[in-house]
């Protein structure tokens, strides 16, 4: 009859095999899901330089001090210019690049990733096999919010978002959006950011993660794991219990019998 220790060792071996098979299948399912079922998604790479060449046109940011009121930033691109009021006063005068304005202005190179990893997409951009885009997000708090201080600077649900795109043919495209409401999955309000658009992702990329709304549509690989997840979890627990059995439950706790010669010697001396 198999001893408890041998049973534990056999169970441990089977659990390790089951766990390895489940994890391998899980990795394959995740890879297939990310390759075949995820919709195209934008990936953003922050740009901090105040002068950028894009599509043969220079994009420049020049700070303009104001004698009274808020300072301005002059944005120049392909013969066009924008004057942006400094929405949130800068407290980092020593920073020479766009990080000086990062509380309210962000510039990104954006690429739409489809059927490839982010790393593959970035490599394709560097080889000029995939077009990237240049976009800017400007956060606009309500009047008086910043001056009031405190929560007014971080209540992003009261902000509006100006989304700009600088095109390779020298145009500046722009739209203004409102922060999305919790009910937008059913009936988004007019002018709101809509989940699933690159404008939505660009705006959410520009605020702290804690302030971003919860996604209303879940599209991740956990939905495709199927049997692999419970099998991996159960087999790992079984392996741990079996390992304990190998070192503890199978230990022989009985007192060993004395050698036969020692027994005879004790009897003779008696």
C-alpha positions in Angstrom: 0.0 0.0 0.0 1.4 3.4 -0.9 2.6 5.4 2.1 1.2 8.9 2.8 4.5 10.4 1.7 4.4 8.7 -1.7 0.8 9.8 -2.2 1.9 13.4 -1.4 4.8 13.2 -3.8 2.5 11.9 -6.6 -0.1 14.6 -6.0 2.6 17.2 -6.0 4.0 16.0 -9.3 0.5 16.0 -10.9 -0.3 19.4 -9.5 2.9 20.9 -11.0 2.1 19.4 -14.4 -1.5 20.7 -14.3 -0.3 24.2 -13.2 2.3 24.3 -16.0 -0.2 23.3 -18.6 -2.8 25.8 -17.4 -0.3 28.7 -17.3 0.9 27.9 -20.8 -2.6 27.8 -22.1 -3.4 31.0 -20.2 -0.5 32.8 -21.8 -1.6 31.6 -25.3 -5.2 32.8 -24.7 -4.0 36.2 -23.5 -1.7 36.6 -26.6 -4.6 35.6 -29.0 -7.0 37.9 -27.3 -4.6 40.9 -27.4 -3.9 40.1 -31.1 -7.3 39.4 -32.5 -10.0 40.8 -30.2 -8.8 44.1 -28.8 -10.0 47.1 -30.9 -7.4 49.6 -32.2 -6.2 51.7 -29.3 -4.1 54.9 -29.2 -0.7 55.0 -27.5 0.6 58.3 -26.4 4.2 59.4 -26.0 4.7 62.7 -24.2 6.6 65.5 -25.9 8.4 68.0 -23.6 10.3 70.1 -26.2 9.1 73.6 -26.9 10.0 73.2 -30.6 9.0 70.1 -32.6 9.3 69.3 -36.3 6.3 67.5 -37.7 5.3 66.9 -41.3 8.0 69.4 -42.4 6.5 72.1 -40.2 7.8 73.5 -37.0 5.6 73.6 -33.9 6.8 76.2 -31.3 5.7 77.2 -27.9 6.7 80.7 -26.7 5.8 82.0 -23.3 4.6 85.6 -23.2 4.5 87.4 -19.8 1.5 89.6 -19.1 1.7 92.9 -17.2 -1.6 92.1 -15.5 -3.6 88.9 -15.4 -2.5 85.6 -16.7 0.5 84.9 -18.9 0.0 83.4 -22.4 1.6 80.7 -24.5 1.8 81.4 -28.2 1.6 78.2 -30.2 2.9 78.5 -33.8 2.5 75.9 -36.5 2.7 76.1 -40.3 2.0 79.9 -40.4 -0.9 79.6 -38.0 -0.8 80.6 -34.3 -2.9 80.1 -31.2 -2.8 82.2 -28.0 -3.5 80.1 -24.9 -4.1 81.7 -21.6 -2.1 80.1 -18.8 -4.9 78.2 -17.2 -3.1 77.1 -14.0 -0.2 79.4 -12.9 3.2 78.0 -13.2 5.1 77.3 -10.0 8.2 75.8 -11.6 9.9 78.8 -13.3 13.2 76.9 -13.6 11.8 74.2 -15.9 12.6 75.3 -19.5 10.4 72.9 -21.4 6.7 72.0 -21.6 6.8 70.3 -18.2 6.4 73.8 -16.9 2.7 73.7 -18.1 2.0 70.0 -17.5 -0.9 70.7 -15.0 -3.0 72.1 -17.9 -1.2 71.5 -21.2 0.1 68.2 -22.6 1.6 67.5 -26.1 1.7 63.9 -27.4 2.9 61.9 -30.3 0.1 59.4 -30.8 0.0 56.2 -32.7 -3.0 53.9 -33.2 -2.0 50.3 -32.4 -3.9 47.5 -34.1 -3.0 43.8 -34.1 0.4 44.5 -32.7 2.1 45.2 -29.4 3.0 48.8 -28.3 6.7 48.0 -28.8 6.1 46.7 -32.3 4.1 49.9 -33.1 6.8 52.2 -31.9 9.4 50.3 -33.9 7.2 50.6 -37.0 7.0 54.4 -36.4 10.7 54.6 -36.2 11.0 52.7 -39.5 8.4 55.1 -41.0 6.0 52.1 -41.6 3.3 53.5 -39.4 2.0 57.1 -39.2 2.1 58.9 -35.9 0.0 62.0 -35.1 0.7 65.1 -33.0 -2.0 66.1 -30.5 -2.3 68.5 -27.7 -4.6 68.6 -24.7 -5.5 71.8 -22.9 -7.4 71.6 -19.6 -9.7 74.4 -18.9 -11.0 74.7 -15.3 -14.1 76.7 -14.6 -13.8 80.4 -14.0 -12.5 81.2 -10.5 -11.7 77.6 -9.6 -7.9 77.9 -9.7 -7.9 81.3 -7.9 -10.0 79.7 -5.2 -7.3 77.1 -4.7 -7.8 73.8 -2.9 -10.2 71.4 -4.6 -10.8 73.8 -7.5 -7.5 72.7 -9.0 -8.2 69.0 -9.0 -12.0 68.7 -9.5 -11.5 67.6 -13.1 -15.1 66.6 -13.6 -15.8 70.4 -13.7 -13.1 71.0 -16.4 -13.4 71.2 -20.1 -10.9 69.8 -22.5 -9.6 71.4 -25.7 -8.2 68.7 -28.0 -5.9 69.9 -30.8 -4.4 67.9 -33.7 -1.6 69.3 -35.8 -1.7 67.6 -39.2 1.1 66.9 -41.6 -0.5 69.2 -44.2 -0.2 72.1 -41.8 -3.7 72.4 -40.4 -4.7 72.8 -36.7 -7.9 70.9 -35.9 -9.6 71.5 -32.5 -12.7 70.6 -30.5 -13.9 71.2 -27.0 -15.3 68.5 -24.8 -16.8 68.1 -21.4 -15.8 65.6 -18.7 -17.8 62.3 -19.2 -20.7 61.6 -16.9 -21.2 58.2 -15.2 -24.2 57.5 -17.3 -22.6 58.1 -20.7 -22.5 54.4 -21.6 -26.2 54.6 -22.2 -26.8 58.1 -23.4 -23.7 60.3 -23.7 -24.5 64.0 -23.4 -23.8 66.3 -26.3 -20.2 67.6 -26.3 -19.0 65.0 -23.8 -15.9 62.9 -24.2 -16.9 59.4 -25.3 -15.2 56.3 -24.1 -13.5 54.4 -27.0 -12.4 57.5 -28.9 -8.8 58.7 -29.0 -9.9 62.1 -27.7 -11.2 60.4 -24.6 -8.0 58.6 -24.1 -5.9 61.7 -24.7 -7.9 63.7 -22.1 -7.8 60.9 -19.5 -4.0 60.5 -20.1 -3.7 64.2 -19.1 -5.2 63.9 -15.6 -4.1 61.8 -12.6 -5.3 58.2 -12.7 -7.2 58.6 -9.4 -9.4 61.2 -11.2 -10.3 59.1 -14.2 -13.8 57.5 -14.4 -14.1 53.8 -14.2 -14.4 52.2 -17.7 -18.0 51.4 -18.7 -16.9 48.7 -21.1 -14.5 46.0 -20.0 -12.3 44.7 -22.7 -9.4 42.8 -21.2 -7.9 39.3 -21.6 -9.4 38.1 -18.2 -12.6 37.5 -20.1 -10.9 34.9 -22.3 -9.1 32.9 -19.7 -11.8 30.3 -19.4 -10.8 27.0 -17.7 -7.2 28.0 -17.3 -7.6 30.4 -14.4 -9.5 28.1 -12.0 -7.3 25.1 -12.9 -4.1 27.2 -12.3 -5.4 28.4 -9.0 -6.6 25.0 -7.8 -3.5 23.2 -8.9 -1.2 25.7 -7.1 -3.2 25.2 -3.9 -3.0 21.5 -4.3 0.7 21.7 -4.9 1.3 23.7 -1.7 -0.8 21.2 0.3 1.1 18.3 -1.2 4.5 19.9 -0.5 3.5 20.2 3.2 2.5 16.6 3.1 5.9 15.6 1.7 7.8 17.2 4.6 5.3 16.8 7.4 2.5 14.3 6.9 4.8 11.6 5.5 7.3 11.8 8.4 7.6 8.5 10.4 6.9 9.6 14.0 7.2 6.1 15.5 10.1 5.3 17.9 12.7 3.0 16.2 13.1 -0.5 17.7 16.5 -1.3 19.2 18.9 -3.6 17.2 18.5 -7.4 17.8 22.0 -7.7 19.3 21.3 -5.0 21.8 18.1 -6.9 22.9 20.0 -10.1 23.4 22.8 -8.4 25.4 20.3 -6.8 27.8 18.6 -10.1 28.3 21.9 -11.9 29.1 23.0 -9.3 31.5 19.7 -9.5 33.3 
